[in-house]
Amino acid sequence: MSGAVVPVSDEDLAAYADGRLLPERAASVEAWLASPENAADRARLERWRLQDASLRAALDPVLAEPLPAALRAVLGEARPPLRARRSVRWLAPAAVAAAIGIAIGVGGSFALWGAAPAVARGLADSGMSAHAVYSRETRHAVEVGADDEAHLVSWLSNRLDTPISPPDLSAEGLTFLGGRLVPDGGRPAAQLMYEDGAGQRYTLFIARTDESGTAAMAYAWEPDICAFYWVDGTVGYVFAGPENRRHVEQLSRAVYDQIG
Amino acid sequence: MAIDRRELERLIPALRRYARGLAGAMLADDLVQDCLAQAIARERQFRGENLAGWIYAILTNCVRAAARSQRRLPPIDPLTDMADAGSDPASRIGILAALGALAQEHREVLLLVVVEGFTYQEASGILAVPIGTVMSRLARARDQLAERLDGAPVVPFRRAR
């Protein structure tokens, strides 16, 4: 090994160990290492290579582990497309109701109106009472603010064991404020809160239902609050806002389009 | 731009490996979950160049934030952090114990380059430090790892929780 012996830095040695030097530079590192007075660095390099290999051997088996369901759930896309999902048990009554929608007084612009099963009606009540309680809070409207959305999303998704992702209603003039965990008959439910330019509050309540089914959108009203609610699989939604049915309906549709 | 969910899903096993090396088995999956949620929430900020680099940067920041908020991460426990398959458990326990004793910045660079296989250039992008810093940190990280391995018993005592 003759030739010019160029000083070799730690950086060169690291790059050499990683096979990331240009060939001519690698050759001069090799020449340098071959010289007897650099035996210590040769040992050092050998050491690095061994420990690199053991590091990989210790961690690579993680790759073969089955993925935790929660991680896939965050992606929220393992679900089949909306159309395919919306045909479980309650569809038949819903379709019938749609046909006679005007007769039962819920005629409107949604394609499919449902006669609400009792479970969905209970859902609407929970969502509206949560709305009544928290939408009046000025300073403590939410538990986790929109600035910490990632935490909010993973927290609520975990507690409800279903992916929760706040719909973006900025195109409708609503700002996302954040959300909180709320009790729903002893079980965890989620409330996401929005505010319009006039400071009016809107909430999306999300709860798990006992059995799987589909309930098309329905309208619910109580003094000062109106809401639209629907069930998709084992997840029920209630979008509530101030008494302005047309506007709340339009917003509910935007929510529905985004989350199904 | 929107992130291709399948591409993201394909990265999850490697993200879990990186998080396991950085933060240990107790926190790793929570951190990966935070990272994926953030990536999705901020997908409009993604410029479409290098998804892996972008996601690893988010995960690195999630780990740093967790380390800050808890003052420090729980110690890596080699006996529980060791993935199940494979041979020679003694040397694997030793290397994970030594890794766990390194400074956060040394763990990051070592794992990104040696285990995750990023180039120095990519690692410099992920860690937001100059490439020279990546290389010098890497050399220091390797030396410290060697030091710890020399001094460490082959099978360390299990740490109390």
Boltz contact constraints between the chains, C-beta under 6 A:
constraints:
  - contact:
      token1: [A, 10]
      token2: [B, 139]
      max_distance: 6.0
  - contact:
      token1: [A, 11]
      token2: [B, 135]
      max_distance: 6.0
  - contact:
      token1: [A, 11]
      token2: [B, 136]
      max_distance: 6.0
  - contact:
      token1: [A, 14]
      token2: [B, 135]
      max_distance: 6.0
  - contact:
      token1: [A, 14]
      token2: [B, 138]
      max_distance: 6.0
  - contact:
      token1: [A, 14]
      token2: [B, 139]
      max_distance: 6.0
  - contact:
      token1: [A, 47]
      token2: [B, 146]
      max_distance: 6.0
  - contact:
      token1: [A, 48]
      token2: [B, 142]
      max_distance: 6.0
  - contact:
      token1: [A, 51]
      token2: [B, 145]
      max_distance: 6.0
  - contact:
      token1: [A, 52]
      token2: [B, 114]
      max_distance: 6.0
  - contact:
      token1: [A, 54]
      token2: [B, 91]
      max_distance: 6.0
  - contact:
      token1: [A, 54]
      token2: [B, 95]
      max_distance: 6.0
  - contact:
      token1: [A, 55]
      token2: [B, 95]
      max_distance: 6.0
  - contact:
      token1: [A, 55]
      token2: [B, 114]
      max_distance: 6.0
  - contact:
      token1: [A, 55]
      token2: [B, 115]
      max_distance: 6.0
  - contact:
      token1: [A, 56]
      token2: [B, 115]
      max_distance: 6.0
  - contact:
      token1: [A, 58]
      token2: [B, 92]
      max_distance: 6.0
  - contact:
      token1: [A, 58]
      token2: [B, 95]
      max_distance: 6.0
  - contact:
      token1: [A, 58]
      token2: [B, 96]
      max_distance: 6.0
  - contact:
      token1: [A, 59]
      token2: [B, 17]
      max_distance: 6.0
  - contact:
      token1: [A, 59]
      token2: [B, 21]
      max_distance: 6.0
  - contact:
      token1: [A, 59]
      token2: [B, 115]
      max_distance: 6.0
  - contact:
      token1: [A, 61]
      token2: [B, 83]
      max_distance: 6.0
  - contact:
      token1: [A, 61]
      token2: [B, 85]
      max_distance: 6.0
  - contact:
      token1: [A, 61]
      token2: [B, 86]
      max_distance: 6.0
  - contact:
      token1: [A, 62]
      token2: [B, 16]
      max_distance: 6.0
  - contact:
      token1: [A, 62]
      token2: [B, 17]
      max_distance: 6.0
  - contact:
      token1: [A, 62]
      token2: [B, 20]
      max_distance: 6.0
  - contact:
      token1: [A, 62]
      token2: [B, 83]
      max_distance: 6.0
  - contact:
      token1: [A, 63]
      token2: [B, 13]
      max_distance: 6.0
  - contact:
      token1: [A, 63]
      token2: [B, 17]
      max_distance: 6.0
  - contact:
      token1: [A, 67]
      token2: [B, 12]
      max_distance: 6.0
  - contact:
      token1: [A, 68]
      token2: [B, 29]
      max_distance: 6.0
  - contact:
      token1: [A, 70]
      token2: [B, 33]
      max_distance: 6.0
  - contact:
      token1: [A, 71]
      token2: [B, 12]
      max_distance: 6.0
  - contact:
      token1: [A, 71]
      token2: [B, 32]
      max_distance: 6.0
  - contact:
      token1: [A, 71]
      token2: [B, 33]
      max_distance: 6.0
  - contact:
      token1: [A, 74]
      token2: [B, 33]
      max_distance: 6.0
  - contact:
      token1: [A, 74]
      token2: [B, 36]
      max_distance: 6.0
  - contact:
      token1: [A, 74]
      token2: [B, 37]
      max_distance: 6.0
  - contact:
      token1: [A, 75]
      token2: [B, 5]
      max_distance: 6.0
  - contact:
      token1: [A, 75]
      token2: [B, 9]
      max_distance: 6.0
  - contact:
      token1: [A, 77]
      token2: [B, 5]
      max_distance: 6.0
  - contact:
      token1: [A, 149]
      token2: [B, 41]
      max_distance: 6.0
  - contact:
      token1: [A, 150]
      token2: [B, 34]
      max_distance: 6.0
  - contact:
      token1: [A, 150]
      token2: [B, 37]
      max_distance: 6.0
  - contact:
      token1: [A, 150]
      token2: [B, 38]
      max_distance: 6.0
  - contact:
      token1: [A, 150]
      token2: [B, 41]
      max_distance: 6.0
  - contact:
      token1: [A, 153]
      token2: [B, 37]
      max_distance: 6.0
  - contact:
      token1: [A, 154]
      token2: [B, 33]
      max_distance: 6.0
  - contact:
      token1: [A, 154]
      token2: [B, 34]
      max_distance: 6.0
  - contact:
      token1: [A, 154]
      token2: [B, 37]
      max_distance: 6.0
